[in-house]
Amino acid sequence: MSRHRTSLTTLTTRLWAIAAALVPAATATPAAAQPRPLAALRPALEERIARHEGTVGVAVIDLATGDTLSIRGDEPFPTASIIKVPVLVEVFHQVEHGRLHLDDPIVLLDVDKRPGSGLLQYLTAPLQITVRDAALLMIALSDNTATNLLVDKIGIRSVGVRMDSLGLPRTELHSKVFDRASSIAPDSSARWGLGVTTPNEMARLLAMIYRGEAVSPEASKEMMRMLRAQFYGEGIPRYLPPGTRVAHKTGSINESRHDCGIVSSREPQRDYVLCVLTKENRDTSWRIDNEAHVLIADLARIVHEGLTGTATQ
């Protein structure tokens, strides 16, 4: 099994290197406008959303001022893979309280493998990884198998309990990935799938991570590193200027495409949370230019230009 441990160690080392590389030197961009309060961005956001064939929810939090903006912010949406952020928070909560350790071993067996996103499904089992490895793979590559291995460790119900304790009662994990039989809420699973949340609650959770309030400041540093290693960049980061850091998590199922993240601009320095959730999308294709991906990128450009006063691509 040592050969497979070595290959996975190499993979996770490279993912951490990606996270470190996503802090490039700042590149000045020409001024587009003076920064504006969030309320001033609503007309442009609503105009762009009106051209999308689907239902869109948006939540924005200016992390410097606490100013907020939302469109359908309290409406429920299927989570798809963005539920993996609440799973990550619960993992670090259990680590913080000594019930779990980041270096604890997890043994992958063939029976654990799940299709969809991720690499573990393609590796030879049995394979030993760590809780830290599984968490990184779950966030950076949205690995479904890694997610289930972690959920087996922490428990499905514990995720909802943790979200309740943080004041996010509408954010729930229903089951393991591609395992409807494990659902703790069959009726809700039938409607929403893997989990359910709202744009406002996901945005608030990310703001808590940013501020060190979701678990602890030390846990937030680790979670931010993992979120910055995100492999999929067709949404929020797509049109943002060089030097912009995005710590985010995407989620995709046929009729829903999401991206929620913490955006950090270098010049001028401005940090904010943006969460865009979609459902009932007419375009269910899996091309990189899926209409919802482009929508999310356009909305991110509007918010970034409005908050920073700098031009995007």
C-alpha positions in Angstrom: 0.0 0.0 0.0 3.0 2.3 0.3 3.1 3.0 -3.4 -0.5 4.4 -3.3 0.2 6.4 -0.2 3.2 7.9 -2.0 1.1 8.8 -5.0 -1.6 10.4 -2.9 0.9 12.3 -0.8 2.3 13.7 -4.1 -1.2 14.7 -5.2 -2.1 16.5 -2.0 1.3 18.1 -1.8 0.7 19.6 -5.3 -2.8 20.8 -4.2 -1.3 22.6 -1.3 1.3 24.1 -3.7 -1.6 25.3 -5.9 -3.1 27.0 -2.8 0.2 28.8 -2.1 0.5 29.8 -5.8 -2.9 31.5 -5.7 -1.3 34.4 -3.9 0.4 36.1 -6.8 1.9 39.6 -6.8 -0.7 42.3 -7.2 -1.2 43.7 -10.7 -2.6 47.2 -11.1 -5.7 47.5 -13.2 -7.1 50.7 -14.7 -9.8 52.5 -12.6 -13.3 51.9 -13.7 -15.3 53.7 -11.1 -15.2 54.8 -7.5 -16.3 52.0 -5.0 -20.0 52.1 -4.4 -22.2 50.9 -1.6 -23.8 47.5 -2.2 -27.3 48.8 -2.7 -26.1 50.7 -5.8 -25.2 47.4 -7.4 -28.7 45.9 -7.3 -30.0 47.3 -10.6 -27.1 45.9 -12.6 -27.3 42.6 -10.8 -31.1 42.3 -11.4 -30.8 43.3 -15.0 -28.2 40.5 -15.6 -30.3 38.0 -13.7 -33.4 38.8 -15.7 -31.6 37.6 -18.8 -30.9 34.1 -17.3 -33.3 31.2 -18.0 -33.5 29.9 -14.4 -33.9 31.0 -10.8 -31.0 32.9 -9.2 -30.2 33.7 -5.6 -27.4 36.1 -4.6 -25.9 37.2 -1.3 -23.0 39.6 -0.9 -21.3 40.7 2.4 -18.8 43.5 2.5 -16.4 42.1 5.1 -14.9 45.6 5.9 -18.2 47.4 6.5 -20.7 44.6 7.2 -22.9 46.0 4.4 -25.1 43.3 2.8 -27.1 42.8 -0.3 -29.3 39.8 -1.3 -31.6 38.8 -4.1 -33.8 35.8 -3.2 -31.4 35.5 -0.3 -33.7 33.5 2.0 -35.1 31.2 -0.7 -34.0 27.5 -0.4 -31.9 26.0 -3.1 -30.4 22.5 -3.5 -26.9 22.6 -2.3 -25.2 20.2 -4.6 -21.5 20.2 -3.5 -21.4 23.5 -1.7 -22.8 21.4 1.3 -19.2 20.3 1.6 -18.3 23.6 3.2 -20.6 22.8 6.2 -19.1 19.3 6.3 -15.6 20.9 6.4 -16.7 23.1 9.3 -18.0 20.2 11.3 -14.8 18.2 10.6 -12.7 21.1 12.1 -15.2 21.5 15.0 -14.6 17.9 15.9 -10.9 18.3 15.6 -11.0 21.4 17.8 -12.8 19.4 20.5 -10.5 16.3 20.3 -13.0 13.9 18.8 -11.0 13.8 15.5 -7.5 14.5 14.5 -6.3 15.8 11.1 -3.7 13.0 11.0 -6.1 10.2 11.8 -5.9 7.5 9.2 -8.8 6.6 6.9 -8.7 3.4 4.9 -10.4 3.6 1.5 -12.0 0.3 0.3 -13.5 -0.4 -3.1 -17.0 -0.3 -1.6 -16.5 3.3 -0.5 -15.9 4.6 -4.0 -18.5 7.0 -5.5 -18.8 8.3 -9.1 -18.9 12.0 -10.2 -16.2 14.4 -9.2 -12.9 13.4 -7.5 -9.9 11.2 -7.9 -10.2 8.6 -5.1 -12.7 6.5 -7.2 -9.9 5.8 -9.7 -7.1 4.8 -7.2 -6.4 1.3 -6.2 -7.8 0.2 -2.9 -7.2 -0.5 -0.1 -5.6 2.9 0.3 -4.8 4.8 3.5 -5.2 8.5 3.6 -5.6 11.0 6.5 -8.6 13.2 7.6 -6.6 16.2 6.3 -6.1 14.6 2.9 -9.8 13.8 2.6 -10.8 17.3 3.6 -8.5 18.8 1.0 -9.7 16.5 -1.7 -13.3 17.2 -0.8 -12.9 20.9 -1.2 -10.3 21.4 -3.9 -11.5 18.6 -6.2 -15.0 18.2 -4.7 -14.2 14.5 -4.3 -17.4 12.6 -3.5 -15.6 9.6 -2.2 -13.5 11.7 0.2 -16.7 13.4 1.3 -18.4 10.2 2.3 -15.3 9.0 4.2 -15.5 12.2 6.2 -19.2 12.0 6.8 -18.8 8.4 8.1 -16.4 9.9 10.6 -18.5 12.9 11.8 -22.1 11.7 11.2 -24.7 13.1 8.9 -26.8 14.7 11.7 -23.9 16.5 13.3 -23.6 18.8 10.2 -27.1 20.1 10.7 -26.6 20.4 14.5 -23.5 22.5 13.9 -25.3 24.8 11.4 -28.1 25.3 13.9 -25.5 26.2 16.6 -24.1 28.9 14.2 -27.6 30.4 13.5 -28.0 28.7 10.1 -31.0 26.4 10.6 -31.9 26.1 6.9 -28.6 24.6 5.9 -28.8 20.8 6.1 -27.0 17.7 4.9 -29.4 15.0 4.1 -27.3 12.0 3.2 -24.0 10.8 1.9 -23.2 11.5 -1.7 -24.8 9.1 -4.2 -26.3 7.2 -1.3 -30.0 8.1 -0.9 -30.5 5.1 1.4 -28.5 6.9 4.0 -30.8 10.0 4.1 -32.0 11.2 7.4 -34.7 13.3 5.8 -36.2 11.2 2.8 -38.9 13.8 1.9 -36.4 16.7 1.8 -33.9 14.5 0.0 -36.5 13.8 -2.7 -37.0 17.5 -3.2 -33.5 19.0 -2.7 -31.1 16.1 -3.1 -27.9 16.0 -1.1 -28.7 19.1 1.0 -30.5 22.4 1.1 -29.4 25.9 2.0 -30.1 29.6 1.2 -27.8 32.2 -0.4 -27.8 34.3 2.8 -26.9 31.3 5.1 -24.0 30.2 2.9 -22.7 33.7 2.7 -22.9 34.1 6.4 -21.0 30.8 7.0 -18.2 31.9 4.7 -18.0 35.2 6.6 -17.7 33.3 9.8 -14.9 31.3 8.4 -13.1 34.5 7.3 -13.5 36.0 10.7 -12.4 32.9 12.6 -15.8 32.5 14.1 -17.0 29.2 12.6 -14.7 27.1 14.7 -11.5 29.1 15.7 -9.0 31.4 14.1 -6.5 28.5 13.7 -9.2 26.3 12.0 -10.1 29.1 9.7 -6.6 29.4 8.4 -6.6 25.8 7.4 -10.1 26.0 5.9 -9.1 29.1 3.9 -6.1 27.3 2.5 -8.2 24.5 1.3 -10.9 26.8 -0.2 -8.1 28.7 -2.0 -7.0 25.4 -3.6 -10.3 25.1 -5.4 -9.7 23.5 -8.8 -12.8 24.8 -10.6 -12.6 28.4 -11.8 -15.4 28.8 -14.3 -17.6 30.8 -12.0 -16.5 33.6 -9.6 -12.8 33.8 -10.5 -13.4 33.7 -14.3 -13.2 37.5 -15.1 -11.6 38.8 -11.9 -8.3 40.8 -12.2 -4.9 39.1 -11.7 -3.8 39.2 -8.1 -7.4 38.5 -6.8 -7.6 35.6 -4.4 -10.8 33.6 -4.2 -11.4 31.0 -1.5 -14.5 29.2 -2.8 -16.6 26.1 -3.3 -18.6 25.3 -6.4 -21.5 22.9 -6.7 -23.1 21.4 -9.8 -26.1 19.2 -10.7 -28.0 19.2 -13.9 -30.4 22.1 -13.2 -28.3 23.9 -10.6 -24.8 25.5 -10.7 -23.4 27.4 -7.7 -20.3 29.2 -6.5 -19.8 30.7 -3.1 -16.6 32.3 -2.0 -14.5 34.9 -0.2 -12.9 37.3 -2.6 -9.8 39.3 -1.7 -8.8 42.2 -3.9 -5.2 43.5 -3.6 -5.5 46.9 -5.2 -7.4 48.3 -3.6 -7.6 46.0 -0.7 -11.2 44.9 -0.3 -12.5 41.6 1.0 -16.1 40.4 0.5 -18.3 37.3 0.3 -20.2 36.4 -2.8 -22.6 33.5 -3.0 -24.6 32.8 -6.2 -27.0 29.8 -6.3 -29.1 28.8 -9.2 -31.9 26.3 -9.8 -34.4 25.3 -12.6 -31.8 26.3 -15.2 -32.8 25.7 -18.8 -29.2 25.0 -19.8 -28.3 21.6 -18.2 -25.1 21.0 -20.3 -21.7 20.3 -18.8 -19.7 22.6 -21.0 -17.5 25.2 -19.4 -19.7 27.9 -21.0 -22.9 26.6 -19.4 -25.2 29.6 -19.1 -25.2 29.5 -15.3 -21.4 29.5 -15.2 -21.2 32.6 -17.4 -24.0 34.2 -15.3 -22.0 33.6 -12.1 -18.9 35.1 -13.6 -20.8 38.1 -14.9 -22.4 38.7 -11.4 -18.9 38.4 -9.8 -17.6 41.0 -12.3 -20.4 43.4 -11.4 -19.8 43.0 -7.7 -16.1 43.3 -7.9 -16.1 46.4 -10.1 -18.7 48.0 -7.9 -16.9 47.3 -4.6 -13.3 47.9 -5.7 -13.7 50.5 -8.4 -11.3 48.6 -10.6 -11.9 47.1 -14.1 -12.1 43.3 -14.6 -11.3 41.3 -17.7 
